[in-house]
Amino acid sequence: MGWLLLGQGFYWRTDQRLPRRTDPARWPSVAVVVPARDEAEMLPVSLPSLLVQDYPGEAWIILVDDCSDDGTGRLARELAARYGGLPLTVVEPGEPEPGWTGKLWALRHGIALARRHKPDFLLLTDADIAHEPDSLRDLVAAAGAEGPAGYDLVSQMARLRVESFWERLVVPAFVYFFGQLYPFRRVNRAESRTAAAAGGCVLLRTEAAERARIPESIRQAVIDDVSLAREVRRGGGRIWLGLADRVDSVRPYPRLADLWRMVARSAYAQLRHSPLLLAGTVPGLLLVYVAPPATLAAGLATGDAVAAWAGGLAWAVMTVTYLPMLAYYRQSPWL
């Protein structure tokens, strides 16, 4: 437990946020690429937040309609006509070729179209992500100038919804465990080998994307954001990952089954779909998170003071590490 508290990159802290903005002398150009499949329900909230970005430099949006059946592309054009703002292009690449996942096939076409205009940066963001008006400014300023002082990838983990009972119960725990698996502080160290990103909001320097052969090098990835970060780091790029204050997911997860599918898909993919790794991970989780309260209960039941104190102390430490994430999501420990 002490190793988790102090030796795992202080994963439980929530202080990795975008630094205070320092505006560059010249605002670089940005192409915003949004893959979207059957997102007509989300777009009325998310797309206007991109269209009205207050960005001083050149920026434009490419929405890639990934074989939607609900009129996603048509709705995107209607929203662009209604709100104005950044120019919007909607493309429809069709079904993916063998060897490509659907989202990465869409990104491939969006990035290829963006490269024709030679943007300095690509902002890869999902169709269920809403941005505050100065989100793009903040991301670009955080990336900084090209060279050793700047970042090649800046990613923010969007704040997920916590409105339903199950969202309040599961979402903070999911983000907490993601941070334990990929400690943000460790990711952000230039000399670290740990790499991760949050796919809902990734600002990527175009030169770094070309150097890492994005997205061709990750075309079969299930967890494409982490794979993307690994390729950028492998190519010598600097990456930064933090929690978002002004970028939010608008997708609801009202039922436990909805959340479970999201968590299970992500977690098993991180274990490389290996039953052996899963078999080794489950006992470890039980030891860390179930053993302390079980030991406390057993100690109290049997009158074993040493066991009760040991279990109680370990449980208290575990609880304390979870409180910052609850505070980030503005949730009470008592639900």
C-alpha positions in Angstrom: 0.0 0.0 0.0 2.9 2.3 0.8 4.3 1.7 -2.7 1.0 2.7 -4.3 0.9 5.8 -2.2 4.4 7.0 -2.9 6.0 4.9 -5.6 3.5 4.9 -8.4 4.0 8.4 -9.7 1.6 9.9 -7.1 -1.1 8.7 -9.4 -3.9 9.7 -6.9 -3.1 13.4 -7.2 -5.2 15.5 -9.5 -2.9 18.4 -10.0 -1.8 17.8 -13.6 -3.7 20.6 -15.4 -2.9 22.8 -18.3 -0.5 25.6 -17.1 -1.6 29.2 -17.1 -1.6 30.4 -20.7 1.2 32.4 -22.2 0.1 33.5 -25.7 2.6 32.9 -28.5 3.8 35.7 -30.8 2.2 33.9 -33.7 -0.8 31.5 -33.3 -0.1 28.4 -35.3 -2.7 26.9 -37.7 -4.9 24.0 -36.4 -7.0 21.4 -38.2 -9.7 20.0 -35.9 -10.6 16.4 -36.9 -13.8 14.8 -35.5 -14.6 11.2 -36.3 -18.4 10.7 -35.9 -20.6 7.6 -36.2 -24.3 7.9 -35.4 -23.7 11.0 -33.3 -26.8 13.0 -34.2 -27.8 13.1 -30.5 -24.5 14.5 -29.3 -23.6 16.9 -32.1 -26.1 19.7 -31.1 -24.2 20.1 -27.9 -20.6 19.3 -28.9 -20.2 20.7 -32.5 -21.3 24.2 -31.7 -18.6 24.4 -29.0 -16.0 23.8 -31.7 -17.6 26.1 -34.3 -17.5 29.1 -31.9 -13.9 28.6 -30.7 -12.2 32.0 -29.9 -8.9 31.3 -31.7 -6.8 34.1 -33.1 -5.0 31.9 -35.6 -6.2 29.9 -38.6 -8.4 26.9 -37.7 -10.9 24.8 -39.4 -13.0 21.6 -38.7 -13.1 18.3 -40.6 -15.9 16.1 -39.4 -15.6 12.5 -40.8 -19.0 10.8 -41.0 -18.1 7.2 -40.4 -21.0 5.4 -42.1 -23.7 6.9 -39.9 -27.4 5.9 -40.2 -28.8 8.8 -38.3 -28.0 11.8 -40.5 -24.9 12.8 -38.6 -23.3 14.5 -41.6 -26.4 16.4 -42.7 -26.9 17.6 -39.1 -23.3 18.8 -38.9 -23.8 20.9 -42.0 -27.0 22.4 -40.6 -25.3 23.3 -37.4 -22.4 24.9 -39.2 -24.9 27.0 -41.2 -26.7 28.0 -38.1 -23.7 28.9 -35.9 -21.1 30.0 -38.4 -17.6 30.4 -36.8 -14.9 28.1 -37.9 -15.2 26.6 -41.4 -16.5 23.0 -41.4 -16.0 20.3 -44.0 -17.9 17.0 -43.8 -16.4 13.9 -45.5 -17.6 10.3 -45.8 -14.8 7.8 -46.3 -17.1 4.7 -46.5 -16.4 1.3 -44.9 -12.9 0.7 -43.6 -10.5 -1.4 -45.5 -9.3 -4.7 -43.9 -6.8 -4.1 -41.1 -8.3 -0.8 -39.9 -10.7 -0.1 -37.0 -13.6 2.2 -37.9 -12.5 5.2 -35.9 -8.9 5.1 -37.1 -10.1 4.7 -40.7 -12.1 7.9 -40.2 -9.1 9.7 -38.6 -6.9 8.6 -41.6 -9.2 10.4 -44.0 -9.6 13.4 -41.8 -5.9 13.8 -41.2 -5.1 13.2 -44.9 -7.5 16.0 -45.9 -6.0 18.3 -43.2 -2.5 17.7 -44.4 -3.3 19.2 -47.8 -3.5 22.6 -46.1 -0.3 22.0 -44.0 -1.6 22.8 -40.5 0.9 23.2 -37.7 -1.3 21.1 -35.3 -4.1 18.6 -35.5 -6.7 18.6 -32.8 -8.2 15.1 -32.6 -11.5 15.2 -30.6 -14.5 13.0 -30.3 -18.1 13.9 -31.3 -19.3 13.7 -27.7 -16.8 16.2 -26.4 -17.7 19.8 -25.7 -15.1 22.5 -25.4 -15.2 25.9 -23.7 -14.7 28.8 -26.1 -11.0 29.2 -25.3 -10.1 25.5 -25.2 -8.2 25.6 -28.4 -6.2 28.6 -27.3 -5.3 26.9 -24.0 -4.2 23.7 -25.8 -2.0 25.4 -28.4 -0.4 27.7 -25.8 0.4 24.7 -23.6 2.1 22.9 -26.5 4.4 25.9 -26.8 6.9 26.5 -29.5 8.5 23.9 -31.7 11.7 22.4 -30.3 12.9 21.1 -27.0 10.8 23.5 -24.9 7.5 22.5 -26.6 5.3 19.4 -26.5 4.4 17.3 -29.5 1.3 16.0 -28.0 -1.0 17.6 -25.4 -4.0 15.6 -24.2 -6.7 16.3 -21.7 -8.9 13.7 -20.1 -12.3 15.2 -20.6 -14.5 15.5 -17.5 -17.0 12.7 -17.8 -20.7 13.1 -16.8 -21.6 12.3 -13.2 -25.3 13.0 -13.1 -26.9 9.5 -12.8 -26.4 7.3 -9.7 -24.2 4.9 -11.7 -22.2 7.7 -13.2 -21.4 9.1 -9.8 -20.5 5.7 -8.5 -18.4 4.4 -11.4 -16.9 7.3 -13.3 -14.5 8.7 -10.6 -13.3 5.2 -9.9 -12.7 4.6 -13.6 -10.6 7.7 -14.0 -8.8 6.9 -10.7 -7.8 3.5 -12.0 -6.7 5.0 -15.3 -4.4 7.3 -13.4 -3.1 4.4 -11.4 -2.3 2.5 -14.7 -0.8 5.5 -16.4 0.3 8.0 -13.7 0.0 11.5 -15.3 3.1 12.8 -13.6 5.1 9.9 -14.9 3.7 10.3 -18.4 4.7 14.0 -18.3 8.4 13.4 -17.5 10.5 13.8 -20.6 12.7 10.8 -19.6 9.8 8.5 -18.8 9.0 5.4 -20.9 5.3 5.6 -19.8 3.1 7.0 -22.5 -0.7 7.7 -22.5 -3.3 10.1 -23.9 -7.0 10.6 -23.6 -8.5 10.2 -27.1 -11.4 12.7 -26.6 -8.9 15.6 -26.7 -5.5 15.3 -28.3 -3.6 18.2 -29.8 -0.8 16.7 -32.0 1.9 18.5 -33.7 1.7 17.7 -37.4 5.4 17.1 -37.8 5.3 14.6 -34.9 2.3 12.8 -36.4 4.2 12.4 -39.7 7.4 11.2 -37.9 5.3 8.6 -36.0 3.3 7.6 -39.1 0.0 8.4 -37.4 -2.5 6.9 -37.9 -1.0 4.1 -40.1 1.2 2.9 -37.3 -1.8 2.3 -35.0 -4.4 1.3 -37.5 -5.4 -1.9 -35.7 -5.3 -0.4 -32.2 -8.4 -0.8 -30.0 -7.2 1.8 -27.4 -5.9 4.2 -30.0 -5.2 7.1 -27.7 -2.6 5.2 -25.7 -1.1 3.6 -28.8 -0.9 7.1 -30.4 1.0 8.4 -27.4 3.4 5.5 -27.4 4.2 6.0 -31.1 4.8 9.7 -30.6 7.1 9.0 -27.6 8.9 6.3 -29.5 9.6 8.8 -32.3 11.3 11.1 -29.8 8.3 13.4 -29.1 7.4 15.0 -25.8 3.9 14.4 -24.5 1.7 15.8 -21.8 -1.4 14.4 -20.2 -3.7 16.0 -17.6 -7.2 16.4 -16.3 -9.5 18.9 -18.1 -11.2 21.8 -16.5 -12.8 23.2 -19.7 -13.4 20.1 -21.8 -16.4 17.8 -21.0 -17.9 14.6 -22.3 -21.6 15.1 -22.9 -22.4 11.4 -23.4 -24.7 10.0 -20.8 -24.3 6.6 -19.2 -27.6 6.2 -17.3 -27.4 2.5 -16.8 -24.7 0.4 -15.2 -24.6 -1.8 -18.3 -23.5 1.2 -20.4 -20.7 2.0 -18.1 -19.6 -1.6 -17.7 -19.2 -2.0 -21.5 -17.0 1.1 -21.6 -14.9 0.1 -18.7 -14.6 -3.6 -19.7 -13.6 -2.7 -23.2 -10.9 -0.3 -22.1 -9.5 -2.4 -19.3 -9.3 -5.7 -21.3 -7.7 -3.9 -24.2 -5.0 -2.5 -21.8 -4.2 -6.1 -20.9 -3.7 -6.8 -24.6 -6.7 -9.2 -24.5 -4.6 -11.7 -22.6 -6.4 -14.1 -20.2 -3.0 -14.7 -18.5 -2.6 -11.0 -17.7 -6.2 -10.8 -16.6 -5.6 -13.8 -14.3 -2.6 -12.0 -12.8 -4.3 -8.7 -12.4 -7.5 -9.8 -10.6 -5.7 -11.2 -7.6 -3.6 -8.1 -7.4 -6.7 -5.9 -7.3 -8.3 -8.1 -4.7 -5.1 -7.8 -2.6 -5.0 -4.1 -2.8 -8.6 -3.1 -2.6 -10.5 -6.0 -1.0 -8.0 -7.4 1.5 -7.8 -4.2 3.7 -11.5 -4.0 4.6 -11.7 -7.8 4.8 -8.7 -7.8 7.2 -10.3 -5.1 9.3 -13.6 -7.0 9.5 -11.9 -10.2 10.4 -9.8 -8.5 13.0 -12.8 -6.9 14.6 -14.8 -10.2 14.5 -12.0 -12.3 16.1 -10.7 -9.7 18.5 -7.3 -9.6 16.7 -6.2 -6.0 17.3 -3.1 -6.2 15.1 -5.2 -7.4 12.1 -7.8 -4.8 12.8 -5.3 -2.0 13.0 -3.4 -3.1 9.9 -6.5 -3.6 7.9 -8.0 -0.3 9.1 -4.8 1.7 8.4 -4.5 0.2 4.9 -8.1 1.0 4.2 -7.8 4.5 5.4 -4.7 5.1 3.2 -6.7 3.7 0.2 -9.6 6.0 1.0 -7.4 9.1 1.3 -5.9 8.5 -2.1 -9.4 8.4 -3.6 -10.6 11.7 -2.1 -8.8 14.0 -4.6 -10.6 12.3 -7.5 -14.0 12.7 -5.8 -13.2 16.4 -5.2 -12.3 16.8 -8.9 -15.7 15.4 -9.8 -17.4 17.5 -7.1 -18.7 14.3 -5.5 -19.3 13.5 -1.8 -17.6 10.4 -0.4 -21.1 9.4 0.8 -22.7 9.8 -2.7 
